[in-house]
Amino acid sequence: MRIAIIKGHVTATVKHPTLEGWRMLIAQPVTPEGTPDGPPQIVIDTLGAAPGQKVVINSDGAEARRLVKAKHSPARWTVMGIVDAPKEGAEQEQ
Amino acid sequence: MRTGTVIGRVVCTVMHPAFRGDTLVLVLPWNTKTWNAGGKSDFDASLVAYDELGVADGQVVAFAESGEAAAALNPPKPVDAYCAMILDSVEYDAKA
């Protein structure tokens, strides 16, 4: 799994039938320091992540297929968690 | 799934038997710089993707890769990139 920042969302009418009705967000994988690390991915979100939030995304296709309840689907990345923002004044442990 | 701009079709008269007559399109994948440039420049190395959606040149697709590309097809075909969505609208905030 990877840490990523949500940058926005996409919509698509023409798509693989198993992707119908799922929220598709743009997730930019980042290093712990927050710099972009790898290409942005289109991820399926069920947790309601908003742009700017740091999330944990999972590339396990089997989990994505279980989520969309389909044996044959191109779904891969899914949002597994929304990372809590650090409390004010909490020093960053290295 | 990464995203990419479709720039053309790949037509092969002689093809792997699993592909008999199927459509293959040439895609320029987007990386972070491409996204920040509004999908206009700095593309990654092009790749050929299997297409069932009838993508036209210039359209932006989200394509599955590796295992998920083959998994999208029933019966599975020997494919490592598969056009999963044709993007209608993209809301992207580089500073988010």
N, CA and C atoms of all chains as a GROMACS GRO file, in nm:
protein
  570
    1MET      N    1   0.087  -0.120   0.000
    1MET     CA    2   0.000   0.000   0.000
    1MET      C    3   0.089   0.122   0.000
    2ARG      N    4   0.030   0.238  -0.039
    2ARG     CA    5   0.112   0.358  -0.050
    2ARG      C    6   0.038   0.476   0.011
    3ILE      N    7   0.114   0.576   0.052
    3ILE     CA    8   0.054   0.702   0.097
    3ILE      C    9   0.037   0.789  -0.027
    4ALA      N   10  -0.080   0.854  -0.040
    4ALA     CA   11  -0.104   0.939  -0.157
    4ALA      C   12  -0.188   1.058  -0.114
    5ILE      N   13  -0.186   1.161  -0.199
    5ILE     CA   14  -0.268   1.280  -0.171
    5ILE      C   15  -0.375   1.288  -0.278
    6ILE      N   16  -0.499   1.310  -0.238
    6ILE     CA   17  -0.609   1.319  -0.334
    6ILE      C   18  -0.601   1.455  -0.404
    7LYS      N   19  -0.600   1.451  -0.539
    7LYS     CA   20  -0.584   1.574  -0.617
    7LYS      C   21  -0.712   1.614  -0.688
    8GLY      N   22  -0.814   1.529  -0.685
    8GLY     CA   23  -0.937   1.562  -0.758
    8GLY      C   24  -1.011   1.434  -0.792
    9HIS      N   25  -1.102   1.445  -0.888
    9HIS     CA   26  -1.177   1.324  -0.927
    9HIS      C   27  -1.203   1.326  -1.077
   10VAL      N   28  -1.243   1.210  -1.130
   10VAL     CA   29  -1.275   1.199  -1.272
   10VAL      C   30  -1.412   1.134  -1.285
   11THR      N   31  -1.477   1.162  -1.398
   11THR     CA   32  -1.603   1.094  -1.428
   11THR      C   33  -1.590   1.032  -1.566
   12ALA      N   34  -1.664   0.921  -1.587
   12ALA     CA   35  -1.658   0.855  -1.717
   12ALA      C   36  -1.791   0.784  -1.741
   13THR      N   37  -1.851   0.811  -1.857
   13THR     CA   38  -1.976   0.742  -1.891
   13THR      C   39  -1.945   0.608  -1.957
   14VAL      N   40  -1.853   0.612  -2.052
   14VAL     CA   41  -1.818   0.489  -2.125
   14VAL      C   42  -1.704   0.423  -2.047
   15LYS      N   43  -1.732   0.305  -1.990
   15LYS     CA   44  -1.630   0.239  -1.909
   15LYS      C   45  -1.666   0.091  -1.895
   16HIS      N   46  -1.575   0.019  -1.833
   16HIS     CA   47  -1.597  -0.122  -1.806
   16HIS      C   48  -1.718  -0.133  -1.712
   17PRO      N   49  -1.813  -0.224  -1.743
   17PRO     CA   50  -1.937  -0.228  -1.664
   17PRO      C   51  -1.915  -0.242  -1.514
   18THR      N   52  -1.808  -0.309  -1.471
   18THR     CA   53  -1.791  -0.329  -1.326
   18THR      C   54  -1.748  -0.200  -1.256
   19LEU      N   55  -1.714  -0.095  -1.333
   19LEU     CA   56  -1.671   0.029  -1.270
   19LEU      C   57  -1.788   0.126  -1.254
   20GLU      N   58  -1.907   0.082  -1.290
   20GLU     CA   59  -2.026   0.166  -1.287
   20GLU      C   60  -2.058   0.208  -1.144
   21GLY      N   61  -2.075   0.342  -1.122
   21GLY     CA   62  -2.125   0.388  -0.993
   21GLY      C   63  -2.021   0.407  -0.885
   22TRP      N   64  -1.895   0.384  -0.909
   22TRP     CA   65  -1.791   0.400  -0.806
   22TRP      C   66  -1.729   0.538  -0.817
   23ARG      N   67  -1.693   0.595  -0.698
   23ARG     CA   68  -1.625   0.725  -0.695
   23ARG      C   69  -1.481   0.704  -0.741
   24MET      N   70  -1.440   0.776  -0.843
   24MET     CA   71  -1.305   0.763  -0.898
   24MET      C   72  -1.227   0.889  -0.865
   25LEU      N   73  -1.126   0.875  -0.780
   25LEU     CA   74  -1.046   0.991  -0.741
   25LEU      C   75  -0.908   0.983  -0.806
   26ILE      N   76  -0.843   1.101  -0.815
   26ILE     CA   77  -0.705   1.107  -0.864
   26ILE      C   78  -0.616   1.109  -0.740
   27ALA      N   79  -0.532   1.007  -0.723
   27ALA     CA   80  -0.446   0.998  -0.604
   27ALA      C   81  -0.301   1.007  -0.650
   28GLN      N   82  -0.229   1.104  -0.594
   28GLN     CA   83  -0.087   1.121  -0.628
   28GLN      C   84  -0.002   1.056  -0.519
   29PRO      N   85   0.062   0.940  -0.547
   29PRO     CA   86   0.149   0.878  -0.447
   29PRO      C   87   0.261   0.974  -0.408
   30VAL      N   88   0.291   0.983  -0.278
   30VAL     CA   89   0.393   1.078  -0.232
   30VAL      C   90   0.491   1.008  -0.139
   31THR      N   91   0.610   1.071  -0.123
   31THR     CA   92   0.708   1.026  -0.023
   31THR      C   93   0.659   1.075   0.114
   32PRO      N   94   0.716   1.022   0.223
   32PRO     CA   95   0.673   1.072   0.355
   32PRO      C   96   0.684   1.224   0.368
   33GLU      N   97   0.779   1.282   0.293
   33GLU     CA   98   0.793   1.429   0.300
   33GLU      C   99   0.684   1.498   0.218
   34GLY      N  100   0.611   1.421   0.136
   34GLY     CA  101   0.502   1.481   0.062
   34GLY      C  102   0.533   1.516  -0.081
   35THR      N  103   0.656   1.480  -0.128
   35THR     CA  104   0.685   1.512  -0.268
   35THR      C  105   0.630   1.400  -0.358
   36PRO      N  106   0.577   1.435  -0.478
   36PRO     CA  107   0.519   1.333  -0.567
   36PRO      C  108   0.619   1.223  -0.596
   37ASP      N  109   0.567   1.099  -0.600
   37ASP     CA  110   0.655   0.984  -0.615
   37ASP      C  111   0.583   0.882  -0.702
   38GLY      N  112   0.593   0.896  -0.836
   38GLY     CA  113   0.522   0.804  -0.924
   38GLY      C  114   0.401   0.872  -0.984
   39PRO      N  115   0.344   0.813  -1.091
   39PRO     CA  116   0.234   0.879  -1.161
   39PRO      C  117   0.106   0.879  -1.078
   40PRO      N  118   0.023   0.981  -1.091
   40PRO     CA  119  -0.109   0.980  -1.025
   40PRO      C  120  -0.189   0.860  -1.074
   41GLN      N  121  -0.266   0.802  -0.982
   41GLN     CA  122  -0.346   0.684  -1.015
   41GLN      C  123  -0.494   0.717  -0.997
   42ILE      N  124  -0.579   0.651  -1.076
   42ILE     CA  125  -0.724   0.665  -1.056
   42ILE      C  126  -0.763   0.556  -0.958
   43VAL      N  127  -0.818   0.595  -0.844
   43VAL     CA  128  -0.848   0.498  -0.739
   43VAL      C  129  -0.996   0.498  -0.707
   44ILE      N  130  -1.046   0.383  -0.664
   44ILE     CA  131  -1.187   0.374  -0.623
   44ILE      C  132  -1.194   0.413  -0.476
   45ASP      N  133  -1.284   0.507  -0.445
   45ASP     CA  134  -1.293   0.556  -0.307
   45ASP      C  135  -1.430   0.525  -0.250
   46THR      N  136  -1.430   0.461  -0.132
   46THR     CA  137  -1.557   0.436  -0.064
   46THR      C  138  -1.562   0.509   0.069
   47LEU      N  139  -1.452   0.581   0.103
   47LEU     CA  140  -1.445   0.642   0.236
   47LEU      C  141  -1.474   0.791   0.234
   48GLY      N  142  -1.497   0.847   0.116
   48GLY     CA  143  -1.531   0.988   0.108
   48GLY      C  144  -1.412   1.080   0.126
   49ALA      N  145  -1.296   1.041   0.070
   49ALA     CA  146  -1.177   1.126   0.083
   49ALA      C  147  -1.196   1.251  -0.003
   50ALA      N  148  -1.145   1.364   0.047
   50ALA     CA  149  -1.162   1.491  -0.024
   50ALA      C  150  -1.027   1.536  -0.079
   51PRO      N  151  -1.028   1.626  -0.182
   51PRO     CA  152  -0.901   1.674  -0.235
   51PRO      C  153  -0.815   1.736  -0.126
   52GLY      N  154  -0.686   1.707  -0.130
   52GLY     CA  155  -0.593   1.761  -0.032
   52GLY      C  156  -0.568   1.666   0.082
   53GLN      N  157  -0.655   1.565   0.100
   53GLN     CA  158  -0.637   1.472   0.212
   53GLN      C  159  -0.533   1.367   0.177
   54LYS      N  160  -0.460   1.325   0.281
   54LYS     CA  161  -0.361   1.219   0.264
   54LYS      C  162  -0.432   1.087   0.292
   55VAL      N  163  -0.413   0.990   0.200
   55VAL     CA  164  -0.483   0.862   0.214
   55VAL      C  165  -0.385   0.746   0.197
   56VAL      N  166  -0.431   0.626   0.234
   56VAL     CA  167  -0.355   0.504   0.207
   56VAL      C  168  -0.426   0.434   0.092
   57ILE      N  169  -0.355   0.408  -0.020
   57ILE     CA  170  -0.418   0.340  -0.134
   57ILE      C  171  -0.355   0.201  -0.149
   58ASN      N  172  -0.437   0.107  -0.192
   58ASN     CA  173  -0.398  -0.034  -0.198
   58ASN      C  174  -0.402  -0.082  -0.342
   59SER      N  175  -0.297  -0.152  -0.386
   59SER     CA  176  -0.291  -0.194  -0.527
   59SER      C  177  -0.325  -0.342  -0.542
   60ASP      N  178  -0.391  -0.399  -0.442
   60ASP     CA  179  -0.424  -0.541  -0.450
   60ASP      C  180  -0.550  -0.556  -0.536
   61GLY      N  181  -0.532  -0.611  -0.659
   61GLY     CA  182  -0.645  -0.626  -0.751
   61GLY      C  183  -0.753  -0.714  -0.694
   62ALA      N  184  -0.713  -0.816  -0.616
   62ALA     CA  185  -0.813  -0.909  -0.562
   62ALA      C  186  -0.908  -0.834  -0.469
   63GLU      N  187  -0.854  -0.743  -0.388
   63GLU     CA  188  -0.940  -0.665  -0.297
   63GLU      C  189  -1.034  -0.577  -0.379
   64ALA      N  190  -0.980  -0.518  -0.488
   64ALA     CA  191  -1.064  -0.431  -0.570
   64ALA      C  192  -1.176  -0.513  -0.634
   65ARG      N  193  -1.142  -0.633  -0.679
   65ARG     CA  194  -1.246  -0.716  -0.743
   65ARG      C  195  -1.350  -0.758  -0.641
   66ARG      N  196  -1.306  -0.785  -0.515
   66ARG     CA  197  -1.405  -0.818  -0.410
   66ARG      C  198  -1.496  -0.699  -0.388
   67LEU      N  199  -1.436  -0.577  -0.390
   67LEU     CA  200  -1.514  -0.455  -0.364
   67LEU      C  201  -1.622  -0.438  -0.471
   68VAL      N  202  -1.582  -0.453  -0.598
   68VAL     CA  203  -1.680  -0.431  -0.705
   68VAL      C  204  -1.762  -0.558  -0.732
   69LYS      N  205  -1.736  -0.661  -0.654
   69LYS     CA  206  -1.812  -0.788  -0.663
   69LYS      C  207  -1.811  -0.842  -0.806
   70ALA      N  208  -1.690  -0.850  -0.864
   70ALA     CA  209  -1.681  -0.902  -1.000
   70ALA      C  210  -1.553  -0.984  -1.011
   71LYS      N  211  -1.563  -1.100  -1.083
   71LYS     CA  212  -1.444  -1.182  -1.102
   71LYS      C  213  -1.354  -1.118  -1.206
   72HIS      N  214  -1.415  -1.049  -1.305
   72HIS     CA  215  -1.336  -0.989  -1.413
   72HIS      C  216  -1.354  -0.839  -1.412
   73SER      N  217  -1.252  -0.767  -1.364
   73SER     CA  218  -1.263  -0.620  -1.360
   73SER      C  219  -1.124  -0.559  -1.369
   74PRO      N  220  -1.113  -0.443  -1.434
   74PRO     CA  221  -0.983  -0.374  -1.440
   74PRO      C  222  -0.952  -0.298  -1.312
   75ALA      N  223  -1.043  -0.301  -1.213
   75ALA     CA  224  -1.022  -0.222  -1.091
   75ALA      C  225  -0.896  -0.271  -1.021
   76ARG      N  226  -0.818  -0.178  -0.966
   76ARG     CA  227  -0.697  -0.221  -0.895
   76ARG      C  228  -0.677  -0.140  -0.767
   77TRP      N  229  -0.661  -0.007  -0.781
   77TRP     CA  230  -0.631   0.075  -0.663
   77TRP      C  231  -0.759   0.108  -0.588
   78THR      N  232  -0.754   0.093  -0.455
   78THR     CA  233  -0.869   0.134  -0.373
   78THR      C  234  -0.817   0.213  -0.254
   79VAL      N  235  -0.899   0.304  -0.202
   79VAL     CA  236  -0.859   0.384  -0.085
   79VAL      C  237  -0.888   0.300   0.039
   80MET      N  238  -0.783   0.275   0.119
   80MET     CA  239  -0.799   0.189   0.236
   80MET      C  240  -0.814   0.269   0.365
   81GLY      N  241  -0.769   0.394   0.362
   81GLY     CA  242  -0.777   0.472   0.486
   81GLY      C  243  -0.744   0.618   0.461
   82ILE      N  244  -0.801   0.705   0.546
   82ILE     CA  245  -0.768   0.848   0.537
   82ILE      C  246  -0.677   0.879   0.655
   83VAL      N  247  -0.556   0.926   0.627
   83VAL     CA  248  -0.456   0.948   0.732
   83VAL      C  249  -0.497   1.070   0.814
   84ASP      N  250  -0.495   1.054   0.950
   84ASP     CA  251  -0.530   1.166   1.036
   84ASP      C  252  -0.425   1.275   1.021
   85ALA      N  253  -0.472   1.402   1.016
   85ALA     CA  254  -0.377   1.514   1.009
   85ALA      C  255  -0.305   1.520   1.143
   86PRO      N  256  -0.172   1.551   1.145
   86PRO     CA  257  -0.100   1.558   1.273
   86PRO      C  258  -0.158   1.671   1.359
   87LYS      N  259  -0.165   1.650   1.493
   87LYS     CA  260  -0.220   1.755   1.582
   87LYS      C  261  -0.124   1.872   1.582
   88GLU      N  262  -0.174   1.996   1.605
   88GLU     CA  263  -0.087   2.115   1.608
   88GLU      C  264   0.024   2.092   1.710
   89GLY      N  265   0.149   2.130   1.674
   89GLY     CA  266   0.257   2.127   1.772
   89GLY      C  267   0.317   1.989   1.788
   90ALA      N  268   0.256   1.885   1.727
   90ALA     CA  269   0.314   1.751   1.741
   90ALA      C  270   0.438   1.748   1.653
   91GLU      N  271   0.557   1.721   1.713
   91GLU     CA  272   0.677   1.725   1.628
   91GLU      C  273   0.678   1.600   1.540
   92GLN      N  274   0.734   1.614   1.419
   92GLN     CA  275   0.734   1.504   1.320
   92GLN      C  276   0.840   1.404   1.362
   93GLU      N  277   0.800   1.282   1.402
   93GLU     CA  278   0.904   1.181   1.436
   93GLU      C  279   0.971   1.140   1.304
   94GLN      N  280   1.103   1.134   1.301
   94GLN     CA  281   1.171   1.090   1.176
   94GLN      C  282   1.194   0.943   1.178
   95MET      N  283  -0.525   0.259  -1.174
   95MET     CA  284  -0.522   0.277  -1.321
   95MET      C  285  -0.454   0.410  -1.349
   96ARG      N  286  -0.360   0.408  -1.442
   96ARG     CA  287  -0.302   0.533  -1.489
   96ARG      C  288  -0.393   0.591  -1.596
   97THR      N  289  -0.367   0.717  -1.632
   97THR     CA  290  -0.444   0.777  -1.741
   97THR      C  291  -0.350   0.803  -1.858
   98GLY      N  292  -0.408   0.822  -1.979
   98GLY     CA  293  -0.325   0.847  -2.096
   98GLY      C  294  -0.408   0.904  -2.210
   99THR      N  295  -0.340   0.968  -2.303
   99THR     CA  296  -0.409   1.024  -2.420
   99THR      C  297  -0.394   0.928  -2.536
  100VAL      N  298  -0.504   0.896  -2.603
  100VAL     CA  299  -0.500   0.803  -2.716
  100VAL      C  300  -0.460   0.883  -2.840
  101ILE      N  301  -0.357   0.838  -2.910
  101ILE     CA  302  -0.310   0.916  -3.025
  101ILE      C  303  -0.325   0.838  -3.155
  102GLY      N  304  -0.372   0.712  -3.149
  102GLY     CA  305  -0.388   0.643  -3.276
  102GLY      C  306  -0.419   0.496  -3.255
  103ARG      N  307  -0.450   0.429  -3.365
  103ARG     CA  308  -0.480   0.285  -3.359
  103ARG      C  309  -0.362   0.207  -3.413
  104VAL      N  310  -0.345   0.084  -3.361
  104VAL     CA  311  -0.237  -0.002  -3.408
  104VAL      C  312  -0.304  -0.116  -3.484
  105VAL      N  313  -0.284  -0.120  -3.616
  105VAL     CA  314  -0.352  -0.220  -3.698
  105VAL      C  315  -0.250  -0.325  -3.739
  106CYS      N  316  -0.275  -0.453  -3.706
  106CYS     CA  317  -0.183  -0.560  -3.743
  106CYS      C  318  -0.264  -0.666  -3.817
  107THR      N  319  -0.230  -0.686  -3.943
  107THR     CA  320  -0.300  -0.792  -4.017
  107THR      C  321  -0.263  -0.927  -3.958
  108VAL      N  322  -0.134  -0.945  -3.932
  108VAL     CA  323  -0.090  -1.071  -3.869
  108VAL      C  324  -0.089  -1.047  -3.719
  109MET      N  325  -0.172  -1.125  -3.647
  109MET     CA  326  -0.189  -1.098  -3.504
  109MET      C  327  -0.187  -1.228  -3.425
  110HIS      N  328  -0.165  -1.215  -3.295
  110HIS     CA  329  -0.178  -1.329  -3.204
  110HIS      C  330  -0.322  -1.380  -3.219
  111PRO      N  331  -0.341  -1.513  -3.226
  111PRO     CA  332  -0.478  -1.565  -3.249
  111PRO      C  333  -0.581  -1.511  -3.151
  112ALA      N  334  -0.539  -1.479  -3.028
  112ALA     CA  335  -0.638  -1.429  -2.930
  112ALA      C  336  -0.688  -1.291  -2.970
  113PHE      N  337  -0.615  -1.219  -3.054
  113PHE     CA  338  -0.649  -1.079  -3.087
  113PHE      C  339  -0.724  -1.068  -3.218
  114ARG      N  340  -0.759  -1.182  -3.279
  114ARG     CA  341  -0.814  -1.178  -3.415
  114ARG      C  342  -0.910  -1.061  -3.433
  115GLY      N  343  -0.866  -0.953  -3.503
  115GLY     CA  344  -0.956  -0.844  -3.538
  115GLY      C  345  -0.986  -0.748  -3.424
  116ASP      N  346  -0.925  -0.765  -3.306
  116ASP     CA  347  -0.956  -0.674  -3.195
  116ASP      C  348  -0.881  -0.543  -3.214
  117THR      N  349  -0.926  -0.440  -3.140
  117THR     CA  350  -0.868  -0.307  -3.154
  117THR      C  351  -0.756  -0.284  -3.055
  118LEU      N  352  -0.643  -0.232  -3.106
  118LEU     CA  353  -0.532  -0.192  -3.019
  118LEU      C  354  -0.507  -0.044  -3.043
  119VAL      N  355  -0.492   0.033  -2.936
  119VAL     CA  356  -0.472   0.177  -2.952
  119VAL      C  357  -0.338   0.217  -2.892
  120LEU      N  358  -0.281   0.325  -2.946
  120LEU     CA  359  -0.154   0.377  -2.896
  120LEU      C  360  -0.184   0.486  -2.794
  121VAL      N  361  -0.127   0.473  -2.673
  121VAL     CA  362  -0.161   0.562  -2.562
  121VAL      C  363  -0.034   0.630  -2.510
  122LEU      N  364  -0.043   0.762  -2.483
  122LEU     CA  365   0.068   0.834  -2.418
  122LEU      C  366   0.031   0.849  -2.271
  123PRO      N  367   0.096   0.774  -2.181
  123PRO     CA  368   0.058   0.779  -2.039
  123PRO      C  369   0.097   0.913  -1.975
  124TRP      N  370   0.016   0.953  -1.876
  124TRP     CA  371   0.042   1.078  -1.804
  124TRP      C  372   0.122   1.050  -1.678
  125ASN      N  373   0.221   1.135  -1.649
  125ASN     CA  374   0.285   1.129  -1.517
  125ASN      C  375   0.250   1.259  -1.445
  126THR      N  376   0.314   1.287  -1.331
  126THR     CA  377   0.277   1.404  -1.251
  126THR      C  378   0.293   1.531  -1.334
  127LYS      N  379   0.403   1.540  -1.409
  127LYS     CA  380   0.428   1.664  -1.488
  127LYS      C  381   0.318   1.680  -1.593
  128THR      N  382   0.276   1.569  -1.653
  128THR     CA  383   0.171   1.578  -1.754
  128THR      C  384   0.042   1.632  -1.693
  129TRP      N  385   0.007   1.577  -1.573
  129TRP     CA  386  -0.113   1.624  -1.505
  129TRP      C  387  -0.103   1.773  -1.480
  130ASN      N  388   0.016   1.817  -1.431
  130ASN     CA  389   0.029   1.960  -1.399
  130ASN      C  390   0.026   2.045  -1.524
  131ALA      N  391   0.058   1.983  -1.639
  131ALA     CA  392   0.056   2.061  -1.764
  131ALA      C  393  -0.080   2.044  -1.833
  132GLY      N  394  -0.180   1.995  -1.759
  132GLY     CA  395  -0.313   1.980  -1.815
  132GLY      C  396  -0.321   1.873  -1.922
  133GLY      N  397  -0.228   1.775  -1.913
  133GLY     CA  398  -0.234   1.664  -2.009
  133GLY      C  399  -0.184   1.701  -2.146
  134LYS      N  400  -0.105   1.809  -2.154
  134LYS     CA  401  -0.064   1.856  -2.287
  134LYS      C  402   0.080   1.818  -2.320
  135SER      N  403   0.164   1.789  -2.219
  135SER     CA  404   0.306   1.766  -2.253
  135SER      C  405   0.369   1.672  -2.149
  136ASP      N  406   0.498   1.645  -2.168
  136ASP     CA  407   0.576   1.562  -2.075
  136ASP      C  408   0.517   1.424  -2.055
  137PHE      N  409   0.473   1.359  -2.162
  137PHE     CA  410   0.412   1.226  -2.146
  137PHE      C  411   0.520   1.122  -2.117
  138ASP      N  412   0.477   1.008  -2.062
  138ASP     CA  413   0.568   0.895  -2.043
  138ASP      C  414   0.581   0.819  -2.175
  139ALA      N  415   0.662   0.710  -2.171
  139ALA     CA  416   0.682   0.631  -2.293
  139ALA      C  417   0.548   0.573  -2.338
  140SER      N  418   0.522   0.577  -2.470
  140SER     CA  419   0.390   0.532  -2.520
  140SER      C  420   0.376   0.381  -2.502
  141LEU      N  421   0.251   0.337  -2.499
  141LEU     CA  422   0.227   0.192  -2.491
  141LEU      C  423   0.102   0.158  -2.570
  142VAL      N  424   0.088   0.030  -2.602
  142VAL     CA  425  -0.027  -0.016  -2.680
  142VAL      C  426  -0.126  -0.079  -2.584
  143ALA      N  427  -0.251  -0.036  -2.592
  143ALA     CA  428  -0.352  -0.088  -2.499
  143ALA      C  429  -0.464  -0.153  -2.580
  144TYR      N  430  -0.525  -0.254  -2.518
  144TYR     CA  431  -0.638  -0.326  -2.578
  144TYR      C  432  -0.763  -0.242  -2.554
  145ASP      N  433  -0.846  -0.225  -2.656
  145ASP     CA  434  -0.959  -0.135  -2.640
  145ASP      C  435  -1.090  -0.201  -2.681
  146GLU      N  436  -1.188  -0.196  -2.594
  146GLU     CA  437  -1.322  -0.249  -2.625
  146GLU      C  438  -1.425  -0.137  -2.626
  147LEU      N  439  -1.381  -0.014  -2.588
  147LEU     CA  440  -1.478   0.094  -2.569
  147LEU      C  441  -1.496   0.179  -2.693
  148GLY      N  442  -1.410   0.158  -2.792
  148GLY     CA  443  -1.422   0.241  -2.913
  148GLY      C  444  -1.365   0.379  -2.891
  149VAL      N  445  -1.242   0.387  -2.840
  149VAL     CA  446  -1.180   0.516  -2.809
  149VAL      C  447  -1.142   0.586  -2.940
  150ALA      N  448  -1.159   0.719  -2.943
  150ALA     CA  449  -1.118   0.797  -3.059
  150ALA      C  450  -0.986   0.868  -3.027
  151ASP      N  451  -0.916   0.911  -3.133
  151ASP     CA  452  -0.789   0.982  -3.111
  151ASP      C  453  -0.815   1.108  -3.030
  152GLY      N  454  -0.723   1.138  -2.939
  152GLY     CA  455  -0.734   1.261  -2.860
  152GLY      C  456  -0.809   1.243  -2.730
  153GLN      N  457  -0.884   1.132  -2.717
  153GLN     CA  458  -0.958   1.112  -2.593
  153GLN      C  459  -0.863   1.065  -2.483
  154VAL      N  460  -0.902   1.092  -2.360
  154VAL     CA  461  -0.820   1.052  -2.245
  154VAL      C  462  -0.884   0.929  -2.182
  155VAL      N  463  -0.803   0.827  -2.161
  155VAL     CA  464  -0.855   0.704  -2.101
  155VAL      C  465  -0.783   0.674  -1.971
  156ALA      N  466  -0.851   0.596  -1.885
  156ALA     CA  467  -0.785   0.536  -1.769
  156ALA      C  468  -0.763   0.392  -1.811
  157PHE      N  469  -0.638   0.345  -1.801
  157PHE     CA  470  -0.612   0.209  -1.848
  157PHE      C  471  -0.554   0.124  -1.736
  158ALA      N  472  -0.598  -0.001  -1.732
  158ALA     CA  473  -0.548  -0.095  -1.633
  158ALA      C  474  -0.421  -0.158  -1.689
  159GLU      N  475  -0.333  -0.202  -1.600
  159GLU     CA  476  -0.208  -0.263  -1.644
  159GLU      C  477  -0.183  -0.393  -1.571
  160SER      N  478  -0.087  -0.466  -1.618
  160SER     CA  479  -0.043  -0.597  -1.563
  160SER      C  480  -0.164  -0.685  -1.534
  161GLY      N  481  -0.169  -0.746  -1.420
  161GLY     CA  482  -0.270  -0.849  -1.395
  161GLY      C  483  -0.411  -0.800  -1.417
  162GLU      N  484  -0.436  -0.674  -1.379
  162GLU     CA  485  -0.575  -0.626  -1.388
  162GLU      C  486  -0.620  -0.610  -1.532
  163ALA      N  487  -0.523  -0.589  -1.623
  163ALA     CA  488  -0.560  -0.573  -1.765
  163ALA      C  489  -0.615  -0.706  -1.816
  164ALA      N  490  -0.540  -0.814  -1.787
  164ALA     CA  491  -0.588  -0.945  -1.835
  164ALA      C  492  -0.714  -0.984  -1.760
  165ALA      N  493  -0.723  -0.947  -1.632
  165ALA     CA  494  -0.838  -0.988  -1.549
  165ALA      C  495  -0.966  -0.922  -1.595
  166ALA      N  496  -0.954  -0.812  -1.670
  166ALA     CA  497  -1.076  -0.740  -1.709
  166ALA      C  498  -1.151  -0.815  -1.818
  167LEU      N  499  -1.084  -0.907  -1.884
  167LEU     CA  500  -1.145  -0.971  -2.000
  167LEU      C  501  -1.193  -1.111  -1.963
  168ASN      N  502  -1.307  -1.148  -2.019
  168ASN     CA  503  -1.360  -1.283  -1.994
  168ASN      C  504  -1.401  -1.343  -2.127
  169PRO      N  505  -1.337  -1.438  -2.191
  169PRO     CA  506  -1.222  -1.512  -2.139
  169PRO      C  507  -1.095  -1.426  -2.140
  170PRO      N  508  -1.008  -1.445  -2.042
  170PRO     CA  509  -0.887  -1.364  -2.034
  170PRO      C  510  -0.805  -1.372  -2.162
  171LYS      N  511  -0.746  -1.258  -2.199
  171LYS     CA  512  -0.661  -1.256  -2.319
  171LYS      C  513  -0.522  -1.209  -2.276
  172PRO      N  514  -0.419  -1.241  -2.356
  172PRO     CA  515  -0.281  -1.204  -2.319
  172PRO      C  516  -0.260  -1.054  -2.339
  173VAL      N  517  -0.300  -0.975  -2.240
  173VAL     CA  518  -0.303  -0.829  -2.255
  173VAL      C  519  -0.238  -0.768  -2.131
  174ASP      N  520  -0.153  -0.664  -2.151
  174ASP     CA  521  -0.097  -0.604  -2.028
  174ASP      C  522  -0.140  -0.458  -2.013
  175ALA      N  523  -0.223  -0.409  -2.106
  175ALA     CA  524  -0.278  -0.274  -2.087
  175ALA      C  525  -0.417  -0.275  -2.148
  176TYR      N  526  -0.515  -0.226  -2.072
  176TYR     CA  527  -0.656  -0.238  -2.114
  176TYR      C  528  -0.726  -0.107  -2.086
  177CYS      N  529  -0.792  -0.048  -2.188
  177CYS     CA  530  -0.864   0.078  -2.169
  177CYS      C  531  -0.989   0.050  -2.086
  178ALA      N  532  -0.991   0.101  -1.962
  178ALA     CA  533  -1.104   0.071  -1.873
  178ALA      C  534  -1.209   0.181  -1.876
  179MET      N  535  -1.170   0.308  -1.894
  179MET     CA  536  -1.265   0.418  -1.891
  179MET      C  537  -1.225   0.526  -1.992
  180ILE      N  538  -1.325   0.589  -2.056
  180ILE     CA  539  -1.297   0.710  -2.134
  180ILE      C  540  -1.341   0.825  -2.047
  181LEU      N  541  -1.246   0.912  -2.009
  181LEU     CA  542  -1.276   1.017  -1.912
  181LEU      C  543  -1.361   1.127  -1.975
  182ASP      N  544  -1.475   1.161  -1.909
  182ASP     CA  545  -1.559   1.271  -1.954
  182ASP      C  546  -1.506   1.402  -1.897
  183SER      N  547  -1.495   1.405  -1.762
  183SER     CA  548  -1.450   1.530  -1.699
  183SER      C  549  -1.339   1.498  -1.600
  184VAL      N  550  -1.248   1.591  -1.586
  184VAL     CA  551  -1.135   1.574  -1.494
  184VAL      C  552  -1.128   1.698  -1.407
  185GLU      N  553  -1.137   1.678  -1.277
  185GLU     CA  554  -1.121   1.790  -1.184
  185GLU      C  555  -0.986   1.767  -1.115
  186TYR      N  556  -0.889   1.851  -1.147
  186TYR     CA  557  -0.754   1.826  -1.092
  186TYR      C  558  -0.700   1.954  -1.033
  187ASP      N  559  -0.655   1.947  -0.908
  187ASP     CA  560  -0.598   2.067  -0.845
  187ASP      C  561  -0.454   2.035  -0.808
  188ALA      N  562  -0.360   2.092  -0.883
  188ALA     CA  563  -0.220   2.058  -0.861
  188ALA      C  564  -0.177   2.095  -0.720
  189LYS      N  565  -0.245   2.196  -0.660
  189LYS     CA  566  -0.198   2.243  -0.528
  189LYS      C  567  -0.271   2.176  -0.413
  190ALA      N  568  -0.360   2.078  -0.446
  190ALA     CA  569  -0.438   2.017  -0.338
  190ALA      C  570  -0.346   1.947  -0.240
   0.00000   0.00000   0.00000
